[in-house]
């Protein structure tokens, strides 16, 4: 989807949302104001801005289809057929983000537009996500979760219980402040459990170790736990 098409689709979605879900309409209008004066060529050059816009458009389209169903029962039935992690995203976290104030949104919008976001760990996260799926787990990757909710990846395993994951290669002696910020962020969003995993990128087979830890804790970490784990 090119920049001009993205802008057009945003406007169309705002119109549709204005009669279906005002929270979505308000959020999309905020995003539209952010990009509407950026020339298409300049916008296309901002890779992560485009990726975020494509993602939010996809989520908005799914959300509007869901909210357009005539009854609450039909909406719940539509959610049930999704995998457990997507069901949690659309059934809880995405609408929560739409309806509540996001204190980090204006900060990371500015950073995205300024090119100050580079997602250095993208290759690692993609590798972890692929391994989780090959093991029968499910995942959600969203810029909203990453930048607003300090969550690199949301994982579900056999118990179908989504777990919020933050990965860091910062050594333990420097990670406490980052952990505290992460825990406070999860509490702010009423996320009831999460795993903060410090890993050593020089360790052998560390990707498989990470995957095993994530899947195990998805099934077994208790509600109300914000676990710091050093690999």
BALUMDREN-978367 format. One record per residue (C-alpha): residue in three letters; x, y, z. Coordinates in Angstrom, 2 decimals, decimal comma. Example, Ala and Ser with C-alpha at 12.3 -4.5 7.8 and 13.67 -1.06 7.14 Angstrom:
// BALUMDREN-978367
ALA | 12,30 | -4,50 | 7,80 .
SER | 13,67 | -1,06 | 7,14 .
This chain:
// BALUMDREN-978367
UNK | 0,00 | 0,00 | 0,00 .
UNK | 1,54 | 3,29 | -1,14 .
UNK | 1,48 | 6,55 | 0,82 .
UNK | -1,30 | 8,16 | -1,22 .
UNK | -3,45 | 5,06 | -0,91 .
UNK | -2,79 | 4,93 | 2,84 .
UNK | -3,97 | 8,52 | 3,25 .
UNK | -7,10 | 7,80 | 1,25 .
UNK | -7,84 | 4,65 | 3,24 .
UNK | -7,40 | 6,52 | 6,52 .
UNK | -10,00 | 9,08 | 5,48 .
UNK | -12,43 | 6,36 | 4,43 .
UNK | -11,96 | 4,49 | 7,70 .
UNK | -12,53 | 7,67 | 9,70 .
UNK | -15,87 | 8,16 | 7,92 .
UNK | -16,89 | 4,57 | 8,56 .
UNK | -15,74 | 4,60 | 12,18 .
UNK | -17,62 | 7,82 | 12,91 .
UNK | -20,90 | 5,87 | 12,75 .
UNK | -19,64 | 2,59 | 14,25 .
UNK | -16,98 | 3,33 | 16,89 .
UNK | -16,17 | 6,88 | 17,94 .
UNK | -13,06 | 5,81 | 19,85 .
UNK | -11,58 | 4,37 | 16,66 .
UNK | -12,62 | 7,44 | 14,67 .
UNK | -10,90 | 9,72 | 17,18 .
UNK | -7,68 | 7,71 | 17,13 .
UNK | -7,61 | 7,49 | 13,34 .
UNK | -8,24 | 11,21 | 13,06 .
UNK | -5,27 | 11,81 | 15,36 .
UNK | -3,13 | 9,64 | 13,08 .
UNK | -4,51 | 11,38 | 9,99 .
UNK | -3,54 | 14,80 | 11,35 .
UNK | -0,06 | 13,43 | 11,95 .
UNK | 0,53 | 12,41 | 8,32 .
UNK | -1,85 | 14,44 | 6,15 .
UNK | 0,62 | 17,27 | 5,43 .
UNK | 3,56 | 14,97 | 4,72 .
UNK | 4,14 | 14,68 | 0,97 .
UNK | 3,65 | 11,14 | -0,39 .
UNK | 7,28 | 10,82 | -1,46 .
UNK | 8,55 | 11,88 | 1,95 .
UNK | 6,08 | 9,60 | 3,70 .
UNK | 7,07 | 6,62 | 1,56 .
UNK | 10,70 | 7,16 | 2,58 .
UNK | 9,77 | 6,78 | 6,25 .
UNK | 9,71 | 2,99 | 6,40 .
UNK | 8,53 | 2,49 | 9,96 .
UNK | 5,84 | 5,14 | 9,66 .
UNK | 4,47 | 3,31 | 6,61 .
UNK | 4,66 | -0,06 | 8,38 .
UNK | 2,78 | 1,34 | 11,38 .
UNK | 0,12 | 2,91 | 9,15 .
UNK | -0,39 | -0,35 | 7,26 .
UNK | -0,74 | -2,18 | 10,55 .
UNK | -3,22 | 0,25 | 12,08 .
UNK | -5,30 | 0,23 | 8,89 .
UNK | -5,44 | -3,56 | 8,97 .
UNK | -6,46 | -3,56 | 12,63 .
UNK | -9,06 | -0,85 | 12,04 .
UNK | -10,60 | -2,81 | 9,16 .
UNK | -10,84 | -5,96 | 11,28 .
UNK | -12,26 | -4,00 | 14,21 .
UNK | -14,92 | -2,32 | 12,08 .
UNK | -16,00 | -5,64 | 10,59 .
UNK | -16,26 | -7,03 | 14,11 .
UNK | -18,20 | -4,04 | 15,46 .
UNK | -20,51 | -4,09 | 12,45 .
UNK | -21,90 | -7,47 | 13,42 .
UNK | -25,49 | -6,97 | 14,62 .
UNK | -25,25 | -8,51 | 18,08 .
UNK | -22,83 | -8,98 | 20,95 .
UNK | -23,23 | -12,75 | 20,56 .
UNK | -22,13 | -12,62 | 16,93 .
UNK | -19,17 | -10,42 | 17,81 .
UNK | -18,06 | -12,90 | 20,47 .
UNK | -18,51 | -15,78 | 18,05 .
UNK | -16,27 | -13,99 | 15,53 .
UNK | -13,59 | -13,50 | 18,19 .
UNK | -13,70 | -17,14 | 19,27 .
UNK | -12,58 | -18,40 | 15,86 .
UNK | -9,37 | -16,35 | 16,06 .
UNK | -6,24 | -17,84 | 17,56 .
UNK | -5,96 | -17,06 | 21,30 .
UNK | -3,40 | -14,29 | 20,93 .
UNK | -5,31 | -12,44 | 18,23 .
UNK | -8,51 | -12,99 | 20,19 .
UNK | -6,89 | -11,24 | 23,15 .
UNK | -5,60 | -8,43 | 20,94 .
UNK | -8,96 | -7,63 | 19,36 .
UNK | -11,04 | -8,65 | 22,34 .
UNK | -9,18 | -6,65 | 24,97 .
UNK | -5,99 | -4,76 | 24,24 .
UNK | -6,75 | -2,99 | 20,95 .
UNK | -10,10 | -1,59 | 22,15 .
UNK | -8,45 | -0,61 | 25,43 .
UNK | -5,82 | 1,35 | 23,51 .
UNK | -8,56 | 3,03 | 21,49 .
UNK | -10,60 | 4,09 | 24,49 .
UNK | -7,90 | 5,20 | 26,92 .
UNK | -5,26 | 7,90 | 26,98 .
UNK | -1,90 | 6,69 | 25,70 .
UNK | 0,77 | 8,85 | 27,38 .
UNK | 3,51 | 7,57 | 25,06 .
UNK | 1,69 | 7,96 | 21,75 .
UNK | 2,75 | 11,53 | 20,98 .
UNK | 6,35 | 10,68 | 21,89 .
UNK | 6,76 | 7,70 | 19,59 .
UNK | 4,84 | 9,31 | 16,74 .
UNK | 7,44 | 12,06 | 16,79 .
UNK | 10,30 | 9,56 | 16,96 .
UNK | 8,88 | 7,49 | 14,10 .
UNK | 8,50 | 10,55 | 11,89 .
UNK | 11,99 | 11,79 | 12,79 .
UNK | 13,54 | 8,44 | 11,90 .
UNK | 14,69 | 7,81 | 15,46 .
UNK | 13,22 | 4,30 | 15,57 .
UNK | 15,17 | 1,52 | 13,87 .
UNK | 13,98 | -1,74 | 15,50 .
UNK | 17,46 | -3,21 | 15,77 .
UNK | 16,09 | -6,46 | 17,21 .
UNK | 13,61 | -7,07 | 14,35 .
UNK | 15,52 | -10,04 | 12,95 .
UNK | 15,75 | -11,67 | 16,37 .
UNK | 12,04 | -11,15 | 17,09 .
UNK | 11,08 | -12,56 | 13,68 .
UNK | 13,22 | -15,63 | 14,37 .
UNK | 11,64 | -16,11 | 17,81 .
UNK | 8,14 | -15,63 | 16,36 .
UNK | 8,75 | -18,22 | 13,63 .
UNK | 10,09 | -20,73 | 16,15 .
UNK | 7,09 | -20,18 | 18,44 .
UNK | 4,69 | -20,81 | 15,56 .
UNK | 6,59 | -23,95 | 14,54 .
UNK | 6,13 | -25,20 | 18,13 .
UNK | 2,36 | -24,67 | 17,91 .
UNK | 2,25 | -21,35 | 19,74 .
UNK | 0,66 | -18,12 | 18,51 .
UNK | 1,97 | -14,57 | 18,57 .
UNK | 1,00 | -10,96 | 18,06 .
UNK | 3,52 | -8,36 | 16,93 .
UNK | 2,29 | -4,76 | 16,96 .
UNK | 4,03 | -1,38 | 17,02 .
UNK | 1,37 | -0,23 | 19,48 .
UNK | 2,34 | -3,00 | 21,90 .
UNK | 6,04 | -2,38 | 21,38 .
UNK | 6,08 | 1,40 | 21,68 .
UNK | 3,18 | 2,10 | 24,04 .
UNK | 3,12 | -1,06 | 26,16 .
UNK | 6,80 | -2,06 | 26,33 .
UNK | 6,00 | -5,41 | 24,73 .
UNK | 8,12 | -6,89 | 21,96 .
UNK | 5,88 | -9,88 | 21,43 .
UNK | 2,66 | -11,35 | 22,87 .
UNK | 2,84 | -15,15 | 23,09 .
UNK | 0,34 | -17,93 | 23,74 .
UNK | 1,21 | -21,61 | 24,14 .
UNK | -0,87 | -24,73 | 24,84 .
UNK | -2,92 | -23,13 | 27,64 .
UNK | -3,89 | -20,29 | 25,29 .
UNK | -2,97 | -17,67 | 27,88 .
UNK | -1,33 | -14,59 | 26,31 .
UNK | 1,92 | -13,45 | 27,92 .
UNK | 3,62 | -10,10 | 27,37 .
UNK | 7,33 | -10,29 | 26,59 .
UNK | 10,04 | -7,66 | 26,73 .
UNK | 13,49 | -8,71 | 25,50 .
UNK | 16,72 | -6,95 | 26,30 .
UNK | 20,41 | -7,61 | 25,82 .
UNK | 21,30 | -5,03 | 28,47 .
UNK | 23,34 | -6,63 | 31,24 .
UNK | 21,66 | -7,30 | 34,57 .
UNK | 23,48 | -4,51 | 36,39 .
UNK | 21,98 | -1,93 | 34,00 .
UNK | 18,57 | -3,51 | 33,41 .
UNK | 16,80 | -2,75 | 36,71 .
UNK | 15,66 | 0,73 | 35,69 .
UNK | 14,42 | -0,63 | 32,37 .
UNK | 12,60 | -3,43 | 34,22 .
UNK | 10,94 | -0,94 | 36,59 .
UNK | 9,70 | 1,17 | 33,66 .
UNK | 8,43 | -1,97 | 31,91 .
UNK | 6,57 | -3,21 | 35,00 .
UNK | 4,97 | 0,20 | 35,58 .
UNK | 3,85 | 0,31 | 31,95 .
UNK | 2,18 | -3,10 | 32,16 .
UNK | 0,44 | -2,13 | 35,38 .
UNK | -0,76 | 1,12 | 33,77 .
UNK | -2,40 | -0,86 | 30,94 .
UNK | -3,87 | -3,41 | 33,38 .
UNK | -1,81 | -6,19 | 31,80 .
UNK | -1,92 | -8,91 | 34,43 .
UNK | 1,38 | -10,73 | 33,80 .
UNK | 4,57 | -10,37 | 31,83 .
UNK | 8,10 | -11,62 | 31,35 .
UNK | 11,16 | -9,38 | 31,11 .
UNK | 13,90 | -11,51 | 29,60 .
UNK | 17,56 | -10,49 | 29,53 .
UNK | 19,60 | -12,56 | 27,11 .
UNK | 23,20 | -12,80 | 25,96 .
UNK | 23,35 | -12,58 | 22,14 .
UNK | 26,76 | -14,26 | 22,20 .
UNK | 25,47 | -17,39 | 23,93 .
UNK | 25,06 | -20,49 | 21,80 .
UNK | 21,52 | -21,52 | 20,82 .
UNK | 20,05 | -18,56 | 22,71 .
UNK | 17,05 | -18,23 | 20,34 .
UNK | 15,78 | -21,73 | 21,14 .
UNK | 16,38 | -21,10 | 24,83 .
UNK | 14,32 | -17,91 | 24,63 .
UNK | 11,49 | -19,70 | 22,81 .
UNK | 11,35 | -22,49 | 25,40 .
UNK | 11,26 | -19,99 | 28,26 .
UNK | 8,49 | -17,94 | 26,62 .
UNK | 6,28 | -20,93 | 25,88 .
UNK | 6,76 | -22,40 | 29,35 .
UNK | 5,95 | -19,13 | 31,10 .
UNK | 2,96 | -18,51 | 28,86 .
UNK | 1,48 | -21,69 | 30,26 .
UNK | 2,70 | -21,43 | 33,84 .
UNK | 3,39 | -17,85 | 34,97 .
UNK | 0,78 | -16,88 | 37,54 .
UNK | -1,58 | -13,91 | 37,28 .
UNK | -0,12 | -10,79 | 38,86 .
UNK | 3,47 | -11,79 | 38,09 .
UNK | 5,98 | -9,52 | 36,37 .
UNK | 8,98 | -11,80 | 36,13 .
UNK | 12,54 | -10,73 | 35,45 .
UNK | 14,48 | -13,61 | 33,94 .
UNK | 18,18 | -13,62 | 33,08 .
UNK | 19,20 | -16,12 | 30,44 .
